[in-house]
Amino acid sequence: MFRSCVAAAVAALYVLAAPAMAADGEPVVIRFAHVVADDTPKGKGALLLKKLVEERLAGKVRVEVYPNSTLVGDAEEMQALFDNKVQLLAPSMSKFAPYTKKLQVFDLPFLFDDAEALQRFQKRDTARQLLRSMADYGVYGLAYWNNGLKQLSATTALRTPSDASGLAFRIQPSPVLEAQFAAVDATSVVLPFAKVYESLKAGVVQGAENPWSNILSQNMHSVQPYITESNHGVLDYMLITNNEFWLSMPFALRSELEGIILEVTQAVNREAAAVNQRDRERILASGSSQLITLTTEERQLWRDKMLPIWNAYEADIGADVIRAATTANRRR
Ligand code: LMR
């Protein structure tokens, strides 16, 4: 037993230390690490990428997918990419906050009316430029992958903002998200995704915010008796790579890979809403959580409390970026 544990640890260290670029004649290995389950928009996207690469670039490229924080967790994954120990990540926008301020636009509460508005924004120039916001770190944004709108879950029913007062919510490492809960007199605790379920179960925090797919796949609903369908923000990802690694691939190979990534991105973003809808129904069918549907007036109360955050972060994000995002709410 001890020996097999040592062997597993040595193997894990080897995986982390192995160079990504292959020797002559060997396929290029791309390690894609993420923190969610396979059966989520991001997990499915990673597996589709692996499948298409197997079909079209066999012998030239091999994609290894590590879901559920099995290779690196969300606290270490960015450093692992900087060090080229992994070559693809798709962190949520909130995970970029320690590195760049502009991407905080995606965390602003009640910014996008719906997932379609987010998609419209992401096709426009302002958002295309934001894909370059990690350039100083040698990181290249390849695409936006959507998950879904976030819902509030808790141990008590959250109907109006005052219901959240005094509760502790798990957040991702984003000052905007901290401000969002402070605005309703709640506290927040930054926790890695892999620790959310057990922290909710142990009562370290009483609530969280997640899209339906993350709630279901982590079984969070089993420890959150109330889910408020707040749709108050988005959980979205940027597919990123290590620039030096990416450019080290021959141009033709890189172009083929980028074509596959475009195809996968379209599939992920086309299907994300349906995956979340499916998981919403599964959660409701499980009977574990009571669904709280807000009236227009109740939702407006949350919005009124949280909207001042846009102004507070305008200097960091840029008024032009916020304006471009809100403009996407109107169909053109
Ligand atoms: C979270 O930490 O809640 C999310 O970023 C997890 C994910 O990747 O969807």
Residues whose N, C-alpha, C, O or C-beta is under 5 A from the ligand:
A	BS01	LMR	V35 V36 A90 S92 Q172 F193
